[in-house]
Amino acid sequence: IPTAAQEPQLIPDEISCPTWVVSVERLFELGGPRDTLNIVHTNHLPMDSRGRVSVQSVYVPGTIQVFDGQGRHLSSFGREGEGPGEFRSWAALLVSPGDSLFVFDSGNRRLSVFSPDHELVRESRIGLIPNDGFFRPDGSIFVSAVDRSPQRFGIPLHVLSAEGEVLQSFGEVSRQLVGRDRLMLGRRVSSSSPTVVWVSHIYQYILERRDQEGELIELLERHPEWFPSTEVPPFLPQSGRDPPPFPLVTDIQVDDSGLVWVLLWVASDDWKLAFGEGEQSPVRADLHDTIIEVIDPSERTVIGRARLDEVAIGFSAPGVFY
């Protein structure tokens, strides 16, 4: 392991460039009053090169909805089931460089690949179900996944073939994980170049820089007051008397200049108001705000930060989040 990766490098909390502004602009809203659309925090909304957004439908099980760059519904395909082009439950949607849609179905343990016109091209059985990923230049897929198989348990990062076969696994954790502790294996991944991969932990503000073969190059950590460290996955509050909702990293993206953009959820200032009389399960949007941080890894500094009074789930395309 390179010397820089042996010890975590701490990124201070101060903004290194006060004049650097994080600007957020609303591009469009998905759907209209008659569209059966519901976005939850587990959804993936990848955007292809044509500006089309694919969404797993919550209200219509097994269906994928497609919207254009103005948020208008274009088409829907798929249905609930086990047959060709059918789905049981979702894990991840990924768009390839050629706009093919890769659908990872955790219920059927299957990868379904659709053409840019959303015609079924092929399907294959898979043993590992990713929750995030991107395509490498050679067509393989770099993914994060919590795998329960004996041979890969405790290893959060993997490389898959275009057919979903596991080619390589890495990123082992050193401690034993039991029960809910396996949630600590959750990762978000982003490619910054043909040779570099950035990985974020979810319940700890830790960033890993790795090469495309998975070798750890550098480990960066943030310890702001609003993101305390934890060794166990936290629970959501069940009442206003519980501790506030714990922060988490929801996604990362690396821009063309090598800056790392991080989406984080933090407790809303008025999160206790989400627990109205008799209400025990408020939605995350009532509990969390979003912080966007922009990190310059070459200088190991935060150069910009913004806070939104709503939840941002993840990135759809370069510079676009939902």
N, C-alpha and C positions, 0 to 999 in steps of 0.2 A: 504494500500500500504506500502511495506517495507520502512524503513527510507531512504535507499540508492536510492530509486526510486523517492523520493519527489523532489529532486533538481538534475538537470543535472550535471554529473561529466565531467569536461573538460579534454581532452587528449591533452597534449602539442605537439607542432610541431617538437621538436627535436627528432632525432633518438636515441633511448636508447641503441642500440647495433650496433655501426658502423661496426663491422666485420660481421654482419648478412647480407647475400647477397640474393637478390631475383633473381633467375636464371630462364630464360625463354628459352625453347627449342621447336622448331617447330616439331610436331609429324608427321603430314601429311596434305595434301591439299585435300579438297573434290572435286571429279569429275574430268573429263577430258575435252579435247577440244570439244567433241561432246555431252556432257551432258548439258541439259537445266537447269542450276542451277544458282540461284541468291540469295544471303544472304543479308537481310536487317536487320535493327536494331530491328525490332519487332519479328524476327524469334526466335524460340526455337530449340535448337539442342541437345536433351538429348541423352546420351550414355548409352547403357545397359551393363549388365555384360559380354556380349560377345564382347564388343568393337564396336558394331554397332551404327551408328548415324542416327537418323531419322530427316528429314528436311521437312518443309512445302514448297511445290513448289510455287514460285511466277509466273513463266512463264506458268505453267500448272495448272490452278486453280482446287482446290479440290483434288489434288494429293499429297501424301506423298512419298518421296523418301528415300531409305535406303542405307547406305554406310557402307563398312567394315572398320576395323581399319587401313587400308592403304589408305582410301579415294576412293576406287573403288565402283562404283555403283553396288548394289546387286539386288534391285527390286524396284518396285513402286506399290502403291495400292491406291484405292479411285478415285473418280471423282467428278466433280461439280454437285450438285443437292441436292434434299431433301429426296431421298430414303435411304434405309439401306446402310451403308458404304459410303455414299456420304456426301460432305461438301459444305458449302457456304462461310464461312470465318473463319479465325483462331483466337484463343485466346491463348491457351497454349497446349503444349505437355508434358506429364509427364510419366516417366517410373516407374512402380511399382517394389518392391523388387524381384518379380518373372519374370521380363522382359515383363509384359504386357504393352501395350501402351495405355494411356488414352488421348483421343483427345477431347478437349473442343472447340466446334463449336459455335461461337457467332452468326453467321447468322441463323442457325437452332435452336439455344438455346438448344443444345443437347450435351450429353456426350456419346462418342462412345468408347468402350473398345475392343482392339484387343489382341489376344493371342500372345505369343512370336514368332509364325510363321506368325503373321499378318493376322490371320483370324478373322473376326468379331465375337465377343462373345456376346455382348449385347449393347443396346442403351437405354438411358433414357432422358426424358425432364428435363431440369434444369432451375432454375430461376436466378442463379448467375454464372457469367463467370469469372474465375480467370485469372490473368496474371502471376502468379508465385505460386509455391507450392512444397510440399514434402509430402511423406507418413509417417504417424506416425506408431509406433509399432503395434497398434491395427487395422491397415488397413484403418483408416480414413485419410483424406487429409487436411493438414494445408495449407491454401491459402491466398494470398492477392487478393483483388478484389475491384473495384470501383462500388458499387451497387447503382442504382438510385431508387430503390423501397423505398416507404415512411418509411417502418419499419426498413430499414437498411442503409438509406442514411447517409453518414458521418462516417460509420464504415468500416475500411479498411481491417480487418483481420477476417478470418472465418475458421471454421472446417466443412468439408463436409464428408458425408458418401461415401462409395465406389460407390454408385449409384448417387452421386451428390447432395443429400439432405443436406440442411444447418442444421447443428446440433448446432452450437454456433457461435456468432459474438461478437467481442470486439475490443478495440483500438479506441474508439470514440475520435474525435477531438472536441475541446471546442468552436471553432469559426464557424460562419455561412459561408458556401461555396456556391458561386453562379457562374454560367458560367464556365470559364476556371479554376476557383479556385479549382474545384473538382480534377484537376490533382495533387494537393498537397496531395491527399490521396494515391498516388502511393507508393507502398512498395516492397521491396525484402526480401525474407525470407530464412532461412537456419536452419537446425536442428544440434545441437552440441552433443546431448545425448538424451536418452529417456525422459529426464525431462526438457531440456532447449531448447529454441528457440531464435534465433537472428533475428531481424528485422531491416532493414535499410530504412530510407526515401530516396527519389530520388533527390529532389531539395534542400534538406538540408542535411548536413553531420551529421546525427543523427543516433545512433545505440541504439536499445532497446533490453534488455535481459528480456525474459518472460519465464514463465513456460509453460508446454504443455497445460494448461487450459487457457492460455492467460493472466494471471496476470502479471503486470509489476513488475519486480524485480529491474532493474537498467536502467538508462538512461545515455548514453555516448554521448558527443558532440566533434566535431573537428571544429576549426575555423582558418584554415590556410589562408594566404593571397590569395591563388589561388582558394579558395572556399568561396566566400562571402555569407552571409546569405540572404535569400529572403523569403518573405511571400506570393508572388504571382508567378505562373508559368511563366518563362521567354519565350520570343519568340526567334526563330532563327534569326540571322541577314539576311537581304534581300539584303544588299550591303556592300561594304567595308567601307562605311561611318557610318554604324550602330555600336553599342557597340559589343564587342566580344561575341562569343557564351558562354552561361552560363555553368558552370560545372554541372555535375550530377553524381549520383551513379548508375551504371548500373547493378551491381550484388554483392552478398556477398557469402562467403562460409566459413564454420568452419572446420578446419582440426582435426585430431585425438588428437592432443595435446591441443586443445581448442583455438588456435590462429584464429583470424578472418581475412580473406583475403577479401579485398575490391577492386573492379574494379571501376575506376572513369574516366569520360571523362573531359578533360580540353581543353581550347582553344589552338590550335596549334600556335606556334610562327609566322608562316606565313599564318594564316587563311585568311587574306585579299586577298592572291593570288588566292584563290578559286573562286573569282568573276572575271572571265575573261570578255572580252568585250561581252556584250549582255547576259551573264549568270546570272540568277537570283536565281537559285535553286541548288547550289552545294550539293554534297552528304556529309554526316556527316564525312566520312573519310578524306575529304579535310579540314574540319573545326576543328577537334578534334585530340588530342593525348590521350593516356591512361596512367593513373597513377595506379600502383598497390601498395597498402599499406597493411602491415601486422601488426595487432594490437594485443597486449597482454592485454586482458581485465582484467586479474587478477592484473596486475601492472598499468593498464591504461596508456600504453605507445605505441608509434609506434616503432616497432623494425626493420622494413625494408621498403624500398620504391624503386620502379623502374619506369622509364618512357619509354613508347614505342611510336614510331613514326607511330602509326596505331591505329585503334579502336578495342578494345576487347569488345564484346557484352555481354557475359555471360559465366557461367560455364556449361559444359556438364556433368562432372563427377568429383569426388574428384581429385583436382590437375590439371584438364584439362579445358581450356577455349577456346573460339573461337572468 
